Amino acid sequence: MKRRQLMETLTGYMFIVPYILLFTIFTGIPFVIAMGLSFVNVKYITKLDNIQFVGLENFVRFFSDPDALAALERTAIYSLIYVPLIMIIGFVLAVILNKGVFFKKTLRSMVFLPYVSNMVAVAVVFRLLLGARGPVVGLLLKLGVENPPILLTDAKLVLPTVVAIAVWKSVGLNMIVYLAALQGVPKALNEAARIDGATRFQQIIHVTLPVVSPTTFFLSISSLITSLQNFTVIQSLTQGGPGQATTVMSINIVRTAFTRFDTSYASAQAMVMFAVVMLITLVQWRGQKKWVTY
């Protein structure tokens, strides 16, 4: 290897070493510790002499725990609403703002602005807007709606409401990524389709979507992972309530670990969640060969 190539290779490794170190310290080592804890009976405060290997007991306990299973179900509902919504809205906004519309740059900034906003500040604003004395309830009363729903305290509506707020906050990222992908769609393909009589909608379905399918695949996986990392948005807005209405897996794991001090059982729940994410990602990875065009 020539000296120049060697220097370039070493320079490349120097750039990735900090990431590898931080990933190992803050993700890799905690993951290994959590996996180990899931097979023993450690409480938050336990003498080392009392620690015993219990095998799969914590995992068996998970599948017989109605609270944990209900949290898993709410997590699935959250993801089933969140992922399609953020994918569709992100793509539609990108298609609209990719064209010559008035105030295009301003509109792009307005859509992206919530993504860089602090979640706690966003939660405070929405609690004021949607509260019992907020402007939304006041407007509905003026329109003649009797007993208008208070969205963040209604057990039936609170989960869709939280998902809608999460989509509003994060859709800007999907829009930006789709905008970048749309720049790579060859104009000749759309012109050929238009000459053949295809409408604008047909061009999007048969030309644009296949070309940006690798981006769609990437965003579908990243959006799914984001939907499962929903602790901050739910803790800020509802803290898992009212009752257990928004207690998803991430909230249940934290409560189990730091409220009930059942560290091993919380670790087992985290491992179950990790296995679910891995399984869905593998299914998506195998399935992408049938619809992603490279």
N, C-alpha and C positions, 0 to 999 in steps of 0.2 A: 504494500500500500504506500502510495506516495505521501510525502510529508504533508502536503496541502490537504489531501483527503483525510489523513489521520487527524489533523487539526479541526477540520469541519465535523468529523465524527465526534471527537471529544467535546467540541462546543455544543453540539446537539445534546449529548448526554448531560452536560452541565445545566442546560435549560430545563431538562425534565427531572433532574435529581431532587430539587425542592418539592415538586409535586409528589414524587414517589414517597419522599420522607413524610410529608404532611398526610398523605393518604394512608400510609402505614400507621402513623401515630394516632390519627383521629378516626380512621375507619377500619383498617385491617385488624389492629390489635383489639379494639373494643368488640369487633365482630367475633373474634376467636374467644374472647373472655365470655361474651354472652352465650356462645354456643356451649362452652364448658359449664356455665352456670345452669343452663337448662337441663342438665343431667344430674344435678345434685339438689340439695334441699336448703340452700342458703336463704336466710332472711336478711333484712337490711342490717341488723345488728345481731351477729351470731358468733359464738366462740368457734375457733377452728376445730376444736375437738368434736363439736356437734355436727359438723358437715359430713353428710353421708351420700354415697352414690345411690341414686334412685332410678337410674335408667330412663325409661320412657314414661314414668309416672306423671310428670308435669304435662306431657303431650296428651296422655289419656284423659287427664283432668280437664284439659282445654275442651275436648270434644264432648264432655259431659257438663260443661259450664254454660248455662243458658245466657248469662250476661255476655260472656265472651263470644258466643255464637251469634247473639243479636248484634253485637258490635261489628262482627265480620260481615253480617248481612247489610248493615247500614253502610259499611265501607264499600261493598259491592254496588249498592244503589248509588252512592256518591259518585263512584267511578263511571257507572253506566250512564249517568246524566252528564257528568263533567266532560269526559273525553269526546263524545260526539259533538256536544255543543261548542267546545272551544276549537275543535277542528273545522267544523262547518262555518262558524262565525269568522274565524281567522282567515279562512280561504276567501269567503265572500267579501270581507273588508279589503283583502289584498287585491282581488280582481277589480273592485270598484275604485280603490285609491291608486291603482296602477294606471288608470286612464286619466285623461285630461279633465279633471273636475276642478271646480273653483276651490281655492284655499287648500289644495291637495297637501302641501307640506304641513300646514297648520292642523288639518284633520288627522294626519298621520301622528303628529306629536300629541294630539289630544287622546288618541286611542292608546298610544304607548305610555303616556304619563302615569296611569295607575300602576303599571308594572313596576315602576321605580319608586312608588310611594310606600311609605312605611305602613305595614299591615295594622299595627296598633292604632295609628291615626285614622286609617280607613275604617276600622271597626268603630271607633268613637263617632265618626261622621254618620255611619249607617245606623248605629243605635239611636242617634238623635233623629235621623230622618224617618226611621220605621217604628219609633217608640209610640207609646199610647198617646202622647201629646205632640207627636211629630207632625210635620207638614203633610205626609202621605195620608195619615188617618184623618187629619183635618180636611184635606181635599175631598176624600171619599164621603165624609159627613156632609159637606156642602153639596155634593152631587146627589145626596139623598140616600146613600147606602147606610142601612141600619146595621149596627154592630159590625163595623168594618174590622177585618182581621188585623191583629197585631203580629206581623209576620215573624218576628224573632222570638215570640213567646207562644205561638200557636204550634202545638205538638205535631199537627199534620202538615203544616206548611213550612216549618222552620228549616228542614233539611234541604228542600228545593231552593229556598231563599238563600241559604248559605252557599249552595253550589252556584247559584246565579251571581252572587257577589264575587266568588272565587274566579268564575269565568270572566266577569267584567274586569277584574284586576289583572289577569294573566293573558288575556287574549291578544294584547299588543305584541307580545313576543312571537306568537304564532303568525300574526299578520306580517311582522318584519321578515321572518324567515321565508314565508310564502312570497313576499314581494321580491326578495332576492332570487327565489327559484323562478318566478315569472319572467325575470330578465333573460333567462336562458331558453325560453320557448322560442324556437325559430319562427320569424315572421312569415317565412315562405310557406310553412305548413298551414298557418291560418289563412293566408291569401289563397292557397290552393283549395282549401276547404270552402272558402267564400265563393270562389269561382264555380265550384261544384254545386253551389246552392245551399250550403249549410248555414243555418241561422247562427246568431251569436251564442245562444244556449247550446246548440249542437257542437259548435267549435270548442266550447269549454268542456263538454262531456267527452268528446272523441279526440280532441287534440291536447288541450291544456292539462287536463287531469292525468292522462298517461305520462306526459313529459315530466310533470312535477311529482310523480308517484314515489320516487326515492325520498323526496322531502316529506311527503305524507307519511311514509313508513317511519322515518326518523321522528317526526312530531307525534305520531301515535304512541310510540314507545315512551318518549320523554313526557308526554302529557299523562300517560297512565301512571308513571312513577310519581309525577307531581301530584296527581289526584290522591295517591296513597300517602304522600307526605303532607297531610292536611292538618297537622296539629296546630300550627300557628293561626290559621284562619278560623278554625272552630273554637280554639281556646280564647281568641280575642273577641269573637262575636257572641258566643253562647256558653262557653266553658262546658260544653257537652250537654247542656240542657235545652229546653225545660225537661225536667225528669231525666230520662235517658235518650231523649229524641235525637240528639246529635252526638251521642257517645259512640264514636267510631273506634277502630282498632288502635290508632295512635293514642287517643285519649285514654282508652281502657288500659293500655300498656303502662302509660305514665302513672295512672292512678294506682294500678297494682303494685308498681315498683316503689312509688314515693308517698303514697297515702296508706296503703295496706302493708307496705314494707316487705312484700313477698317477691323478692328479687328473682329467684329461680323461676317462678311461674311467669313473671313478666318476661323473662328471657325466652322461655318456651313459646310464649305468644309472639314475640318478635321473630323467632325462627319460623313459626308457621306463616307469618306474614311474608317473610323473605322467600319461603318456598312457593307461596302463591304467586308472588311477583315473578320469580324465576320461571315458573311453569307457564304463565301467560306470555312472558317474553319469548320463551322457546317456541310456543305455538305461533306467535306472531312472526318469529324468524323463519320458521318452516313454511308458514303460509305466504310470506311475501314473495316467494318464487313464482307464485301463480298470478300476482297482480302488479308487481313492481317492474317497471320497464327501465333497464339501464342502457 
